Amino acid sequence: MLGAMLAARRWDPFLLVAVATAGNLAGSTINWAIGRYLSERRDARWFPVSGAALERAEARFNRFGLPVLLLAWVPIIGDPLTLIAGLLRVRIIPFLLLVGTGKAARYAVIAFAFAA
């Protein structure tokens, strides 16, 4: 959608990038909130992930640290990253800054490609 709107050249590209970033960041924040909710219920029988799988995910996340959230825009891995960030109780401000930066950069590159 962003590409089509940029190609039409009827809207301000900066506004389009800002709206796309905000919308995508909102979705990632919902994933984070679900992770935070689930973090309180790790010991429940219905918890969707085994303890071993959760420990592996936590180890991978911690190996790269918070900057890995800059990759939240990447298809397939982005949604799990934001969910795991919530499970691991990453604070909201660093989460928003890192995820927002990564997503804004992605959309800026797309806008630049269509401007050329």
N, C-alpha and C positions, 0 to 999 in steps of 0.2 A: 504494500500500500504506500509506504513511504517513497519507494522508488518511482511509482506511478505519479504521485503528487509532485515530486521533485521534477520529473520529466515534463509535466504539464506546465511548469514555470508560472503558475498562477498564484502561488503562495510564497511567503517569505521562508527561505530555507532554514534560517535560524529558528524561526517559530516551529517549523515542522520537526526539526531535530529536538527542540525542547519538549514538544508534546509527545513525540515518540519515546524519548528518554523517560519522561514522567510516567507515562502509561506502563512502560516496561518495568520501571522501578517499583511502581505500585504492585504489579504482579509478583515481583520478587519479594517484596515486603510481606505479602500475604503468605508466601512460602515460608519466610522466616518466622512469621507469627504461628503458623501451623507447627513448625519445628519447636518453637518455645512451648507451645501447648503440649506437644508430645513429650518434651523433655521432662515434664512433671509426671509422666505416666510410663516411664521406662520399664517399670517392674510389673505392669499390668499384663495379664495373660493374653489380651488381645493386641498387645503392642506389635506393630507390623514388621519389625526387624529383630532378628536374633541378637542377643548380647554380643556374640562373637563378630557378627557382621557390623554392628554398630562400633565396636572397638576398632575394627580394621578401618572403617570410614573415618573415625576420629583420628587415628594414627596418620592416615594419609593427609587429612586436613591440617593437622598440627605440623606435619613435616614441612609443608610449604608456608604455613602461617597465614595471617589475615590477608596479605596481598593476593592470595589465590582468588579472593573474591572479585578481583579485577577481571577474572575470566568468566564471570557469571553470565555474560552475553553469549557464550559459546553454546551452540545447540547440543543437546543431549546431556552435557555435564553441568550446565548452568543452573537448572532447576534443582537437581540434587545438592549442588553446592550451597544454594541459599537455604534449603531445608536443613541441611547439616549445620549451617551457621546458627540457625535457630535452636536446633537440638543441643548444640554446644554452648548456647547462651552467649553468643557474641553480642556485645552491646550495640544498640540500634544506631548510634551516631557513626561509629567506624563502618558499620555495615552499609549504611546509606551512602557515605562518602565513597567507599571503594566500589560498591556495585554501581552506583550512579556514574562514577567516573568511567568505568569500563563500558557501560552501555552508551554514555554520551559519546565516547571516543568511537565506538562502532558506528553510530548514526552519523557522526561527523565525517567519517571516512566515506560512508555511502553518499552523503550529500556532496562531498568533494568530487566523488566519481561522476555524479550526475551533472555537476557544474562544469566539468571539463569538456 
